[in-house]
Structures are given as C-alpha cells and as structure tokens.
Amino acid sequence: MATATKKKSKVKLQPLGDRVVIKREESEDKTAGGILLPDSAQNKPARGTVVSVGNGRLLDDGSRGALQVKVGERVIFSSYGGEALSLGDEELLLMREDDILAVIED
C-alpha cells in the first residue's frame, strides 16, 4: 500500500491597505512562583511580531500613506482587535494598524 506524503507549502499572506499580519507570542505556562497553568487558565498575550504589512491607508487625495510599523517589529495590540487565522500550523492575527497600541523597542 502506497502512502502519500504531504508537502509543506509556505503560504504568504499579503494584507491589503492599512492591515498587518501579526504572529502572537506564546503564552506563559508557568507563574512566577513556579505553578504550572493549564491551557484554560492561560491568558493570550497582547504582544506579537509583525509578519507582513499592507501598502498603506488610502488618503483623500488618492495616494497611499505609509504604515508606521515594519516587518519584524514587536508590538503590543488591543486584545479585542484582529481576526484570528490558521495557516498550516501557524496561528496569525490580521488587524488594522489602528489596533496596534505600541512598538516594543529592545
């Protein structure tokens, strides 16, 4: 019996306009005191890394305004902002740039 192998396809997600794609940081599974947390008790962090950005907001004069965030930047975003997506084994968020609250500078 022959078995089929799956090829991993690397799908690129290019957002439109003023939208950005963010990969959320992993949640902590242990408290500062060393207590292990079950999945149901873990909070989803409101931090992540920008994976891709759109081409900018459409301005009144018909031109595009550049986005303030760039690919690779770590950001803090509104916990209720964005649309959760699954591409392959990755969990991503698609949101407007307005939902991003700050850029984390290391």
Order of alpha helices (4+ residues) and beta strands (2+ residues): beta-beta-beta-beta-beta-beta-beta-beta
